[in-house]
């Protein structure tokens, strides 16, 4: 399935929150929806899920207006939305039934996910007896138990320790491998960079950048080299102001022209003890700061 938002406008009173937002996500791939707080990400997600309508534009599935009776969404919100005093199993089964599952099937799937996430021992406990990270895992089950075609994860790694973060990574990879659309909204750029093929950066209600992340990086001018060496001082001396040190200790060499890449690499290999060398590509964090650093 190809899911497309096309020229979405949304206003609340006199304030226009979204201004022609457009992007495309595909089955079997993860997509990152990025932006600073207040940029319009949550409003975009709510329109995508039909929580409320847009003032203009349309949501399409395979080129046609989406039929919400045929396309199921799973949503993990950033804020907790479950009942803290109610037994976990009762809540999860009830919410799965609201998504159209039969009671027996809902119990089976909920128990499957409790086991998959290492949460079976908490099946009959109240939510407020769990840690923040375990509450996040329980809420994740509400997004997955009914086997939706589109999974929307808003800050999914919030509150998770490294072990549980790895578990969630595995779950996300499984969902992608099953051919689902997984849409991330997060400020943790390392996770977006790890999973997402495509991204859209929203700035003040407009899409400032949209496309394949690999292609976006390749389109930056390739006029810098990243060099790792155990003896950086001689390189720093010989290259002068063209050579700087990055936060992680690598050397960053600015070329006079992109065409100098090959000759400079040859010079470095022949004259210095080089452990690693590559063309510099901006991180997603660099790209995000460039396109969302100021509200326009």
N, C-alpha and C positions, 0 to 999 in steps of 0.2 A: 504494500500500500504506500502511496505517496500522499502525505498529509501537507496541505499548503494553507498558510494564512496569506491572504491577498488584500493589500491596501486597507488594513483594519484601522478604523478611527473610533475613538471612544472619548466622550466628555462626561464629566460629572458637574452638572450646573454649567457655569461659564468656564470651567477649567478643562481644557483639552489635554487628556492624559496620553492618548495614543494618536499618532499622526502618520497614517499610511504605513503601518507595520506589515512587512511581508517577509516570509521565509518558508523554506521547504524542508521537511524531514522525511526519511525513507525507512521502510521496514528493514530490519536486520542491521540497523545502524543507530549509534547514539548521537544526539544533537545537543549542543550546549547553548542555552539561552542566558546571556550574560548582561550585566548592567549594574550600576551603582544603586544603592537604596533609593527608591523613589523614581527610578528611571521608567518604570512601566511593566516590569517583568510579571508581577503578580496579576495585574489587570489582563495582560496578554494570556496568561495561563487560564484565568477564569473565563475569558471569552472562548478560548479553545475548547474548554470543557463544558461550555454552554451553561455556566453558572448565571451569567447575564449576557444580554446581546450587545453586539457592537452597534455603533451609530452608523457605520459605513464599512464597506468591504465584506469579505466572505471567507468562510472556512471550507476548504475543499478536500475531499478524499478521492484520489484517482481522477481528479479533474472535474468532479461533480460535487454539488453542495452536500456536505456531510450528513449522513442519516444517523442520528445519535441512538436510534433503536438498533442499529446494526454494528456500530463501532463502540467497543467498550474501553473505558479509560480506568486506569488505576492511578491514584494520586497519594503521594506521601508529602504532606505539608511540612513546612519548616516548624510551625508551632504544633504542640501536642493537641490532639482533638478528640481523645478518648475520655471515658468516664473513670476518674481515679478510684472510686469506691466500689466499682462493679467487678465481678469475676472476669478474668481475661477471656476465657472460653466463650462465655455468654455474649460478650461484646463482639468478638471476632465472627462468631457464627451469625449473629444478628445482622452485622454489616454485610457479610457475604450473601445472606438471603436478600437483603435490599438490592443487591446487584443481580438478582435473578436466579440464584442457586437454590436448588432443593435442599431441605434441611439436612438430609443424610449426606449429600455431596458436600455441603458446607462444612460439616463436622470432619469429614474425611480430609478435605483440603487444608483446613485449619490445622489439624493434627499433623499433617505432612509438613507444613511450614514451621510449626512449633518445633518439630524434630529437626528439620533442616537447619534452623537457626539456633539449635541448642537451648530451646526454651520450654521443652515439654514439662519440666519439673514445676514450672510456674503456671501451668494450664488453669488451675482452679484458684489461683491467688488473685488478690486485688491489684490493680495496676499501680497504685501508689506505694506498694511494698517493693517495687523494682527500682533499680538504679536508672539514671537518665539514659544510659546507653541501651539497657535492656528494654526500656519503654520505647526507644526508637525502633528497636527490632520488632516489637509487638505491633507498632504502628505500620511498619513496613508490610506486615502480613495483610493488613487491610487493603494495601495497594496491589497485592499479588494473588490472593487466594482465589479470586474469580477469573483468573487467567485472561487479563485484558490484552487487547492488541496494542494499546498505547500506554506506556508507563511513564508517569511524570514524577520526578524526584526533586524536591525542593530542599536543598542543603541536606542531602541524605547522610553524610558522614558526620554530622554534628553530634558531638557527645560520645562518639565511638572510640574505644581504645584501638591500638594498632592491630590486635588480633581480630576484633570484631569488624574493623575496617576491611581487613583482608577477606573475611567471610562475606561481607556485603559486595566487595569487588567480584568475588566468584559468582554470587547471585546475579549481579548485573550482567556479567559476561554470558551467563546461561540464558538470560532473557533476550539478549542480542542474538545469540546463536539460534534461538527459537524463531527468529524472524520478526521480533517485535520492534516497535519504535520506542526507544528510551530517550526521554527528554530530561536533561539535567538543567537545573537552575542552581548555581552555586557561586560562592566567592573563593572557593578552594580550587585555584587554577590547576594545580597538579593533577587533580582527579579529572577535570574536564579535558586536560591535555592527554591524559592516559586513555580515555574512553572515546572521545568524540571525534567523529569524522568531520562534521560540519558545525559551525557556530554562527550565532547572530549576536552582535553587541548592540544593545539598545541604549541610547543616550537621549534623555529628555523626551521620551515618547517616539523617537525616530530610530530606525535601524541605521547605525553608523557604519557597520561592517557586517557582511554576510557572505558565507561561502565555505569551501573546503579548507580546513585548517592547514593542511599540508601545502596546498596551493597558495594560500595567503602568505605563509612563511617564505615560500620560494620566490614570491614576487618582490620581496624586499631586496634592495641593492646588496649584492654579495661582495662587499668590499672590505670585509674584516676577517681575520683569521684568529681562531682560538688555539693556543699552543700550551701544552703541558710538558714541563721539563723539571728535572731535579736541580738544574743549575740555571736559574732564570737571569742572574745578574748580568752576564755577558750579553745576552739578547737585549735586555733593557738598555744597556749602555750603547750597543751598536745601533739600535733602532730609535733611540732617543724618544722624543715626544710622541712618536707614532705608536709606541708600545706602552700600554697601561696594564695594571693588575686588577683582575676582577675580584669580587667578594669571596669567591671560592679558591683564590690563589692562582688561577690560570692567567696566562698572558693574552691580552687582546691587542692584535696588531692591525692598525688602520692602513689600508693600502691607498696609494695615490690614485689608483684606478682599478676597477674590477678586473681588467685584463692583466694586471700584474700578479694575479693569484698564483699561476703556475710557476712563474720564475721565482717568486718569493718563497713558495713551498720548497722548491729545489734548493734555494740558498740556505734555508733553515735546516733541511735534512743533511746537506753536505757539510755544514759548518758547526752544528751544535748537536748536543745529545737530546734528541726529541723523543718523548714518550708517546705523545698523541698530538694530532693536528687536524683541524677541520675548519670548514667555513662557518662563520658565526651565523646562526639563525636566531631571531628574537624568540623569547619564550612567550607563552600565552599571556603571562603577567605583563610583559613589556607591551604587547599588542593591546591588552585591555587598558593599561594606563594611557596609551597614546589615543585611543578612540573613546574612552569613557572618563578620562581624567578630569575633564571639565564639562559641566552641564552646559550644553549649547542652547 
